[in-house]
Every structure is written in C-alpha cells, then in structure tokens.
Amino acid sequence: MEILPLLILIFSFIFFIGIGTPVAWSIAISALLTIVVSLPGLAAVTTIAQRMGTGLDSFALLAIPFFILSGQLMTHGGIADRLIGFAKTIVGALPGGLALINIIAAMLMGAIAGSAMASASAMGSILGPKMEKEGYSKEYGAAVNITSATIGLVIPPSNVLIVYSLASGGVSIAALFLAGYVPGILTGLFLMIVAAFWAKRKGYKTAQRSSVIKILKTFVVAFPSLLLLIIVIGGIVAGFFTATEASAVAVVYTLVLGFIYKEIKFKDLPSILLESSKTSAVVMLLIAASMSMSWIMSYENIPQNLSDLLLGISDNKIIILLIINVLLLFVGIFMDMTPAVLIFTPIFLPVVTALGIDPIQFGIIMVLNLCIGLCTPPVGSVLFVGIGIAKTSIEKVIKPLLPLFFAMILSLILITFFPQLTLWLPRVFGF
C-alpha cells in the first residue's frame, strides 16, 4: 500500500481545515497536493479541474438546486406556521408539549423543505420565544430544535440521499426515499420520549387538550403543505417522474402555494432566488471538490486498500459495522455531510456489500450517522444555527443536548442491526 499519498491527503486536509480554509477549498487543495505525487504539476492541475467539472455533469444533481429553491419558498411561504399549528393540536397537551410540537413540526418541515438549516431556522425563530415565554429554558429549546431539525435529512425528499445515490454508482433514489421514512420517524419518536421525560422532570407547562374538531381544522389548513410529500414521493414511486423532475414540480407547487397563502409576493422573488443561488453554489462547489478527491483516492487505490484493511481486521458483520459507525461519527464531527458522503461512500460501500449488507440500508445508516455530526462542534452547522437563533452558547446547550444525542445514537444502532426497519417499505413497493 502506497502510504505517502494517503498521508499527504489526510494531513494537508487537517492543516487547511485547522487554519480556517473553507471546507470545499480544503478538499480541492488536498486532492491537488495528493495527485502531484503521481503526476507533473500542470497535468495534476488540469486533472483536478476536469474532475471537478465532470463531477457535476449529472442530471440527478439538478434536483438539488430545485429542492433548495422549493425549501426557500416554503420558509418564506408561511408553511412553518401551519405545520406548527397542526402539531400543536396533536401533542400540545402531552408533557413537554411545545418541545414535542417542535420535533413533529421540524420533521414535517425538514421533510418538505429537505433542509436541516431551514428547519432549525424556522422552528427556532417561531417556537423558541414561545417556549421561553412558557418557562422552558432557551438551552433546552435550542437542544430540541437542533436535534429534531436534522431528521428531515433522513425523511424524503432529501438532497443528501440524492448525493449518496450518485456516490454509490446509481442506487435507486426512489428506494432510498422510501427507506428513509421508518428510520426518520423512529428517530423522531425517540427524541420525543427523551424530550417529554426531560420536560416532566423539569415541570414544564403543557397546553390544553385539543378537540377533534380543532385537530381536523388545523389538519385542513396544513394539508396543502403536507400534500407536497404525497405528490413528490408518490410521483417518483409511481414512475410519473424522476427525482429531478419531482424537484421542479416541488418548486412550482410551493410557489403557487405561497401566492395562495399570500405570504410570498412578486417583489420577494429576487431575494428568494438570490439566497437559493448562494446556497446551491456552496453545495455544488462542495460536490465538485469532493468528486475530485474521490477520484484521486480511487486513482491511488486508497478505497481498495482501506477496504482490505477493514476486512482484514474481521469478517464479522457486527464488528465491521461498529467500526464504520464509529469512524463516520468521528468524520461527522469535522466534515460537512455532503463531502463526507461523496468521499467515504466509495471507501465503505465495497466493504459492507462484501458482507452482504444492502446498499440502500447502508445509505440510511450513513446519512443518519452524519446527521448526528451536524449537532456536534466544531463543524456542526445546525448546532451553530440553533444556538445563534436561541442567543445562547455551546457550553450551556451541551447538558440538555446529550440525552437527545444519545436518543439519536440508539436509533442509529437499531437501524444498523435491524435491516428490516430500513428495507421493509422499499420491498413493499418492489424496490
């Protein structure tokens, strides 16, 4: 095994991240320094540029900017308020009612918008002040918001699952979308149990129980927003359109819905489009840089060598899955989700498939694992959004965050070792 390219790749990436270089550029420069060992300077630069360009040459990736735009339209379109109103009538009277409302609404918002950042921002801004007014500590509210916001990345439609499909060489996006439902809902239930227990222990207030009529009224109000999930996922599963076409349908539907709700006006569109373009540009640069690093690793036979190393440690499926999960948890602490999926899927997927693990199940394991990383410092983007909106600090949020963090870990363990939780729904639909 050629150790020099691997050492250059690892230590150069750590160095650039350590001095504050943006993640995308840290990845691209590290890839360039690694390939310089094997190719002349000009050829190395040309190769990196070509791989970054060809890495984005995929029809499936077109879904990402469309879903980002639909998420922005939802954030500005009053959808969060309607989802919160619906969630409040269902669980508001239970212990920790406002916390449970946050979790359910974040699951729905994250699933519809496909963005943990959008969900954390919307729920934190709307529910944070209400929770504090009702006597909840803002640190507890921030912890609930941070962890629940990530669940929408597992529940479809999810941009990260599209990225995994690309990195895995073509695992069905429809199958991945279906596979995400049970793990996402299970994680949400675990968070709700922990949140309710913590709230009851602290003696936080609960709301009055809602009547059936009120529940139905809020459901009717929220139904047009919830219908998007049926249209997008139902259309993909039924074969009416691809994931990319579904993302375009989502944009049109949310735009029309925003105008119907009178929450979006024509004068708002330039700022929404600009914000979506900025987010899309960042994501696409991350993908381009990660694809170049992924190619460099393949060129240097790093994935194959690491696969042989892992399989040489043990041929026990449980041991290997535990090792991979620990490594991914560590990776998630320091690396954003999109590049992590693109870089580590080619490394770990051959290992797990050699052990008979379904690529669909592994995709959900990887995404849920990296969702946990979004809640942890120093790179946890959702963590920083959550504490920023709550106007608190990491040190104060850690205590209420830890029980919720362990709830996510428990869900990850169950999904890892009980594949039927992930594969049941795709098999029902013939995937």
C-alpha positions as CSV (number, residue, x, y, z in Angstrom):
1,M,0.0,0.0,0.0
2,E,1.4,3.4,-1.0
3,I,1.3,5.3,2.3
4,L,2.6,8.7,1.1
5,P,-0.5,9.8,-0.9
6,L,-2.7,8.8,2.0
7,L,-0.6,10.8,4.5
8,I,-0.5,13.8,2.2
9,L,-4.3,13.7,1.7
10,I,-5.1,13.4,5.5
11,F,-2.6,15.8,6.9
12,S,-3.0,18.5,4.2
13,F,-6.8,18.4,4.7
14,I,-6.4,18.7,8.5
15,F,-3.9,21.5,8.1
16,F,-6.2,23.6,5.8
17,I,-9.2,23.0,7.9
18,G,-7.2,23.9,11.0
19,I,-6.2,27.3,9.6
20,G,-9.7,28.1,8.7
21,T,-9.8,27.4,5.0
22,P,-13.3,26.8,3.7
23,V,-14.1,23.1,3.5
24,A,-14.6,23.0,-0.3
25,W,-11.2,24.6,-0.9
26,S,-9.5,22.4,1.7
27,I,-10.8,19.3,-0.1
28,A,-9.7,20.6,-3.5
29,I,-6.3,21.7,-2.5
30,S,-5.6,18.5,-0.5
31,A,-6.6,16.5,-3.6
32,L,-4.3,18.5,-5.8
33,L,-1.3,18.1,-3.4
34,T,-2.0,14.3,-3.3
35,I,-2.1,13.9,-7.1
36,V,1.1,15.9,-7.5
37,V,3.0,12.9,-6.1
38,S,2.0,10.9,-9.1
39,L,1.6,13.5,-11.9
40,P,3.6,16.5,-13.1
41,G,2.3,19.9,-11.9
42,L,0.4,21.1,-15.0
43,A,-1.2,17.6,-15.6
44,A,-2.2,17.5,-11.9
45,V,-3.9,20.9,-12.0
46,T,-5.7,20.0,-15.3
47,T,-6.8,16.7,-13.9
48,I,-8.3,18.3,-10.8
49,A,-10.1,20.9,-12.9
50,Q,-11.5,18.3,-15.2
51,R,-12.7,16.0,-12.4
52,M,-14.4,19.0,-10.7
53,G,-16.2,19.8,-13.9
54,T,-17.2,16.3,-14.8
55,G,-18.2,15.6,-11.2
56,L,-21.1,18.0,-11.7
57,D,-22.1,16.6,-15.1
58,S,-25.1,14.6,-13.7
59,F,-28.8,15.0,-14.4
60,A,-29.6,13.7,-10.9
61,L,-27.7,16.6,-9.3
62,L,-30.1,19.1,-11.0
63,A,-32.6,18.1,-8.3
64,I,-30.5,19.7,-5.6
65,P,-30.9,23.4,-6.6
66,F,-34.6,22.8,-7.3
67,F,-35.2,21.3,-3.8
68,I,-33.1,24.1,-2.3
69,L,-35.3,26.7,-4.1
70,S,-38.5,24.9,-3.0
71,G,-37.2,24.9,0.6
72,Q,-36.6,28.7,0.4
73,L,-40.1,29.2,-1.0
74,M,-41.5,27.1,1.9
75,T,-39.6,29.0,4.5
76,H,-41.0,32.3,3.2
77,G,-44.4,30.9,2.3
78,G,-45.9,30.5,5.8
79,I,-45.8,26.8,5.7
80,A,-43.9,26.5,9.1
81,D,-46.7,28.3,10.9
82,R,-49.3,25.9,9.6
83,L,-47.3,22.9,10.4
84,I,-46.7,24.1,13.9
85,G,-50.4,24.8,14.3
86,F,-51.2,21.2,13.2
87,A,-48.5,19.7,15.5
88,K,-49.8,21.7,18.5
89,T,-53.3,20.2,18.3
90,I,-51.8,16.7,18.3
91,V,-49.2,16.7,21.1
92,G,-49.6,20.1,22.8
93,A,-51.3,18.6,25.9
94,L,-48.5,16.0,26.5
95,P,-45.6,16.6,28.9
96,G,-43.2,19.0,27.2
97,G,-45.9,19.8,24.6
98,L,-44.0,22.7,23.0
99,A,-40.9,20.6,22.7
100,L,-42.9,17.8,21.0
101,I,-44.5,20.3,18.7
102,N,-41.0,21.5,17.7
103,I,-39.9,17.9,16.9
104,I,-43.0,17.0,14.9
105,A,-43.1,20.3,13.0
106,A,-39.3,20.1,12.4
107,M,-39.8,16.5,11.0
108,L,-42.5,17.8,8.6
109,M,-40.7,21.0,7.7
110,G,-37.4,19.2,7.2
111,A,-39.0,16.5,5.1
112,I,-40.9,19.1,2.9
113,A,-38.0,21.6,2.6
114,G,-35.2,19.0,2.6
115,S,-33.0,21.3,4.6
116,A,-32.0,21.0,8.3
117,M,-30.8,24.6,8.3
118,A,-34.1,25.9,7.0
119,S,-36.0,23.8,9.6
120,A,-33.7,24.9,12.5
121,S,-34.0,28.5,11.5
122,A,-37.8,28.4,11.0
123,M,-38.6,26.4,14.2
124,G,-36.1,28.3,16.3
125,S,-37.4,31.7,15.3
126,I,-41.1,30.8,15.7
127,L,-41.1,28.3,18.7
128,G,-38.0,29.5,20.6
129,P,-39.6,32.7,22.0
130,K,-42.9,30.8,22.8
131,M,-41.0,28.1,24.7
132,E,-39.1,30.6,26.7
133,K,-42.3,32.5,27.5
134,E,-43.9,29.3,28.8
135,G,-41.0,28.7,31.2
136,Y,-38.8,26.4,29.1
137,S,-35.1,27.2,29.3
138,K,-33.8,28.5,26.0
139,E,-30.9,26.0,26.2
140,Y,-33.4,23.1,26.3
141,G,-35.4,24.7,23.4
142,A,-32.3,25.1,21.4
143,A,-31.2,21.4,22.0
144,V,-34.6,20.1,20.9
145,N,-34.6,22.3,17.8
146,I,-31.0,21.4,16.8
147,T,-31.5,17.6,17.0
148,S,-35.0,17.5,15.5
149,A,-34.0,19.7,12.5
150,T,-31.7,17.0,11.2
151,I,-34.3,14.3,11.0
152,G,-35.7,15.9,7.8
153,L,-32.5,14.8,6.0
154,V,-33.5,11.2,6.5
155,I,-37.2,11.6,5.7
156,P,-37.6,12.3,2.0
157,P,-37.2,14.2,-0.2
158,S,-33.6,14.6,0.8
159,N,-30.7,16.2,-1.1
160,V,-28.2,14.1,0.8
161,L,-29.9,10.8,-0.3
162,I,-29.6,12.1,-3.9
163,V,-25.9,12.7,-3.3
164,Y,-25.5,9.2,-1.9
165,S,-27.2,7.7,-4.9
166,L,-24.6,9.5,-7.1
167,A,-21.6,8.4,-4.9
168,S,-22.8,4.8,-4.8
169,G,-22.9,4.4,-8.5
170,G,-26.7,4.5,-9.0
171,V,-28.6,3.1,-6.0
172,S,-32.3,3.9,-6.7
173,I,-33.3,7.3,-5.4
174,A,-36.9,6.2,-5.1
175,A,-35.8,3.2,-3.0
176,L,-33.7,5.5,-0.8
177,F,-36.5,7.9,-0.3
178,L,-38.9,5.1,0.8
179,A,-36.2,3.6,3.1
180,G,-35.9,6.9,5.0
181,Y,-39.4,7.0,6.3
182,V,-39.2,4.4,9.1
183,P,-35.7,5.4,10.4
184,G,-36.7,9.1,10.4
185,I,-40.0,8.6,12.2
186,L,-38.3,6.2,14.7
187,T,-35.6,8.8,15.5
188,G,-38.3,11.4,15.9
189,L,-40.2,9.2,18.4
190,F,-37.0,8.6,20.5
191,L,-36.4,12.3,20.6
192,M,-40.0,12.9,21.7
193,I,-39.7,10.3,24.5
194,V,-36.5,11.9,25.8
195,A,-37.9,15.5,25.4
196,A,-41.1,14.5,27.3
197,F,-39.2,12.8,30.1
198,W,-36.9,15.8,30.5
199,A,-39.8,18.3,30.4
200,K,-41.8,16.3,33.0
201,R,-38.8,16.2,35.3
202,K,-38.3,20.0,35.0
203,G,-42.0,20.6,35.4
204,Y,-42.6,22.5,32.2
205,K,-46.2,23.5,31.3
206,T,-48.5,21.7,29.0
207,A,-51.2,23.1,26.8
208,Q,-54.9,22.3,26.9
209,R,-56.1,19.2,25.1
210,S,-57.4,20.0,21.6
211,S,-60.8,18.8,20.5
212,V,-61.3,16.6,17.4
213,I,-62.8,19.4,15.5
214,K,-59.8,21.7,16.2
215,I,-57.4,18.9,15.1
216,L,-59.4,18.5,11.9
217,K,-59.4,22.3,11.2
218,T,-55.6,22.6,11.7
219,F,-55.1,19.5,9.5
220,V,-57.2,21.0,6.7
221,V,-55.1,24.2,7.0
222,A,-51.8,22.3,6.9
223,F,-53.0,19.7,4.3
224,P,-51.9,21.7,1.1
225,S,-48.4,21.8,2.6
226,L,-48.4,18.1,3.5
227,L,-49.8,17.2,0.1
228,L,-46.4,18.1,-1.4
229,L,-44.9,15.0,0.2
230,I,-47.5,12.8,-1.5
231,I,-47.1,14.5,-4.8
232,V,-43.3,14.3,-4.8
233,I,-42.7,10.8,-3.3
234,G,-45.9,9.3,-4.8
235,G,-44.9,10.6,-8.3
236,I,-41.4,9.2,-8.0
237,V,-42.5,5.8,-6.7
238,A,-45.4,5.5,-9.2
239,G,-42.9,6.3,-12.0
240,F,-44.7,9.5,-13.2
241,F,-41.5,11.5,-12.9
242,T,-37.8,11.2,-11.9
243,A,-36.4,12.8,-8.7
244,T,-35.1,15.7,-10.8
245,E,-38.5,16.3,-12.4
246,A,-40.1,15.9,-9.0
247,S,-37.9,18.7,-7.6
248,A,-39.1,21.0,-10.4
249,V,-42.7,20.1,-9.6
250,A,-42.0,20.9,-6.0
251,V,-40.8,24.4,-6.9
252,V,-43.9,25.1,-9.0
253,Y,-46.2,23.8,-6.3
254,T,-44.6,25.7,-3.4
255,L,-44.5,28.9,-5.5
256,V,-48.3,28.6,-6.2
257,L,-49.0,27.7,-2.6
258,G,-47.0,30.8,-1.4
259,F,-49.1,33.0,-3.6
260,I,-52.3,31.4,-2.4
261,Y,-51.4,31.9,1.2
262,K,-50.4,35.5,0.3
263,E,-47.1,35.0,2.1
264,I,-45.0,35.5,-1.0
265,K,-45.2,38.5,-3.3
266,F,-43.6,39.1,-6.7
267,K,-41.2,41.6,-5.0
268,D,-39.9,38.8,-2.7
269,L,-38.8,36.5,-5.6
270,P,-35.5,38.2,-6.4
271,S,-34.2,37.8,-2.8
272,I,-35.5,34.2,-2.6
273,L,-33.8,33.3,-5.9
274,L,-30.6,35.0,-4.8
275,E,-30.5,33.2,-1.5
276,S,-31.2,29.9,-3.2
277,S,-28.5,30.5,-5.8
278,K,-25.9,31.2,-3.0
279,T,-26.8,28.0,-1.2
280,S,-26.8,26.0,-4.4
281,A,-23.4,27.4,-5.3
282,V,-21.9,26.4,-2.0
283,V,-23.4,22.9,-2.2
284,M,-22.2,22.4,-5.8
285,L,-18.7,23.6,-5.1
286,L,-18.6,21.1,-2.2
287,I,-19.8,18.3,-4.5
288,A,-17.3,19.3,-7.3
289,A,-14.3,19.3,-4.8
290,S,-15.5,16.1,-3.2
291,M,-15.8,14.3,-6.5
292,S,-12.2,15.3,-7.4
293,M,-11.0,14.0,-4.1
294,S,-13.0,10.8,-4.6
295,W,-11.4,10.3,-8.0
296,I,-7.9,10.9,-6.6
297,M,-8.5,8.4,-3.9
298,S,-9.6,5.8,-6.4
299,Y,-6.6,6.6,-8.7
300,E,-4.3,6.0,-5.7
301,N,-6.2,2.8,-4.8
302,I,-6.9,4.2,-1.3
303,P,-10.5,2.8,-1.1
304,Q,-9.5,-0.7,-2.1
305,N,-6.6,-0.7,0.4
306,L,-8.7,0.6,3.2
307,S,-11.4,-2.0,2.4
308,D,-8.8,-4.8,2.5
309,L,-7.6,-3.3,5.8
310,L,-11.1,-3.3,7.4
311,L,-11.9,-6.8,6.1
312,G,-8.5,-8.0,7.4
313,I,-9.5,-6.8,10.9
314,S,-12.6,-9.1,11.0
315,D,-15.1,-10.7,8.7
316,N,-17.8,-10.3,11.4
317,K,-20.6,-8.1,10.1
318,I,-21.3,-6.6,13.6
319,I,-17.7,-5.7,14.3
320,I,-17.2,-4.1,10.9
321,L,-20.5,-2.1,11.2
322,L,-19.5,-0.9,14.6
323,I,-16.1,0.3,13.3
324,I,-17.6,2.1,10.3
325,N,-20.2,3.8,12.5
326,V,-17.6,5.0,14.9
327,L,-15.4,6.3,12.0
328,L,-18.4,8.1,10.5
329,L,-19.4,9.6,13.8
330,F,-15.8,10.9,14.0
331,V,-15.9,12.2,10.4
332,G,-19.2,13.9,11.0
333,I,-17.6,16.0,13.8
334,F,-15.1,17.5,11.5
335,M,-16.7,17.4,8.0
336,D,-19.9,18.6,6.4
337,M,-22.4,16.0,5.3
338,T,-22.2,16.3,1.5
339,P,-18.5,15.9,1.1
340,A,-18.4,13.2,3.7
341,V,-21.0,11.1,1.7
342,L,-19.1,11.6,-1.5
343,I,-15.7,10.8,-0.1
344,F,-16.5,7.9,2.2
345,T,-19.2,6.1,0.3
346,P,-16.6,4.7,-2.2
347,I,-14.5,3.6,0.7
348,F,-17.1,1.9,2.9
349,L,-19.7,0.7,0.4
350,P,-17.5,-2.1,-1.1
351,V,-16.8,-3.3,2.5
352,V,-20.4,-3.6,3.5
353,T,-21.6,-5.1,0.2
354,A,-18.9,-7.7,0.6
355,L,-20.5,-8.6,3.9
356,G,-24.0,-8.9,2.3
357,I,-25.4,-5.5,3.6
358,D,-27.8,-3.9,1.2
359,P,-26.6,-0.5,-0.3
360,I,-30.0,1.0,0.5
361,Q,-29.7,0.2,4.2
362,F,-26.1,1.5,4.3
363,G,-27.2,4.8,2.7
364,I,-29.6,5.4,5.5
365,I,-27.1,4.4,8.1
366,M,-24.5,6.8,6.7
367,V,-27.0,9.7,6.4
368,L,-28.4,9.3,9.9
369,N,-24.9,8.9,11.3
370,L,-23.7,12.1,9.7
371,C,-26.9,13.9,10.9
372,I,-25.6,13.4,14.4
373,G,-22.4,15.2,13.3
374,L,-24.5,18.3,12.4
375,C,-25.3,18.6,16.1
376,T,-21.7,18.4,17.3
377,P,-18.9,21.0,17.4
378,P,-16.7,22.2,15.8
379,V,-18.3,22.0,12.3
380,G,-21.9,21.2,13.3
381,S,-23.7,23.7,11.1
382,V,-27.2,23.0,12.5
383,L,-25.7,23.3,16.1
384,F,-24.4,26.9,15.3
385,V,-27.7,27.9,13.6
386,G,-29.7,26.6,16.6
387,I,-27.6,28.4,19.3
388,G,-27.4,31.5,17.2
389,I,-31.2,31.8,17.0
390,A,-31.6,31.0,20.7
391,K,-28.8,33.5,21.6
392,T,-27.0,31.1,23.9
393,S,-23.7,29.2,23.8
394,I,-22.5,25.7,23.1
395,E,-21.4,25.2,26.7
396,K,-24.9,25.9,28.0
397,V,-26.7,23.7,25.4
398,I,-24.5,20.6,25.9
399,K,-26.3,19.4,29.0
400,P,-29.8,19.2,27.6
401,L,-28.4,18.2,24.2
402,L,-26.7,15.0,25.4
403,P,-29.8,12.9,26.2
404,L,-31.2,13.8,22.8
405,F,-27.9,13.0,21.2
406,F,-27.9,9.5,22.8
407,A,-31.5,9.0,21.6
408,M,-30.2,9.5,18.0
409,I,-27.4,7.1,18.7
410,L,-29.9,4.5,19.9
411,S,-31.9,4.9,16.7
412,L,-28.7,4.5,14.7
413,I,-27.9,1.3,16.5
414,L,-31.3,-0.2,15.8
415,I,-31.3,0.8,12.1
416,T,-27.8,-0.6,11.7
417,F,-28.5,-4.1,13.2
418,F,-32.2,-4.5,12.1
419,P,-32.2,-4.0,8.4
420,Q,-35.9,-4.7,8.1
421,L,-36.5,-1.3,9.6
422,T,-35.0,0.3,6.5
423,L,-35.7,-2.2,3.8
424,W,-39.3,-3.1,4.6
425,L,-41.0,-0.2,2.8
426,P,-38.9,-0.3,-0.4
427,R,-39.6,-4.1,-0.7
428,V,-43.3,-3.4,-0.3
429,F,-43.1,-1.2,-3.4
430,G,-40.9,-3.7,-5.3
431,F,-37.5,-1.9,-5.0
